[in-house]
Amino acid sequence: MGILNITEDSFSGDGRIDTKWALGRIGEMVAAGADFIDLGGESARTNREAISPDEECRRLLPVVEAFSETVAGLAPRDGEQVFPPLLSVNTWRPEVAGPALAVGADLLNDMSALPDDRNARLCAEAGTALLIMHSVGAPKVPHIHIKHEDIMATLRTFFQEKIALAERAGMPREALVLDPGIDFAKQTADNLRIYRELDALCEFDRPILLPISRKGVIGDVLGLENPAERDAGTVACLVAGMRRGAAIFRVHNVGMAWETIRTIYPLEPVPGSRPKEEISS
């Protein structure tokens, strides 16, 4: 999933409020191997002022409207790529999600932690998939003080409750995607444990999206303040996530992620081959 920020204050410094530029970036990321494009019009950074729903729509809707035509003239990088690529709209406001889904999107990437059923109902009505991300409290408000006694138990309870909420709103279970919310209302130790024990979330039998790219937890581990310097750590998190059940990886550097994934495949054990310990015995 390639990240496309139509903002000027993204934490990674890679966005612009420019429709023509955004459409060009879509072409670049698809050529690099993106299966999804995740389109956002507001930075999630809590030290930036929230924008209005009208402004968010002004930034997003022209790109959403032009997406199908933009990708129609493109070609996949290889036979494994999802093609045509899918469009994810990254917003938590129902006032923005409704118009964006009406224009056309395949996934609503909702970072609000689903406090009510409004976005789930919008997705159910539009026939759009819904991503449920774990967090605590309102978006655009810092929650760095939050401490979890057992983050994996917290995630299991959260997803049980939110999946049930979404289903009551009319969402088919097979149209839900889960996101553990790396760096959102979590301490470094919580984030690292999620990476180590991610396979515990496979019990829900839903795709897991792992937002790995240039995250703060990587900066904490490596002592790197500049997010643009965290790509090597991003690769490590991608590999860990693949080995533990993640299905979708949200990244800034699509080409790097594509090359990592394609290299891992031939290094994995061949299905049906005998374990090393069995051969040696």
Order of alpha helices (4+ residues) and beta strands (2+ residues): beta-alpha-beta-alpha-beta-alpha-beta-alpha-beta-alpha-beta-alpha-beta-alpha-alpha-beta-alpha-alpha
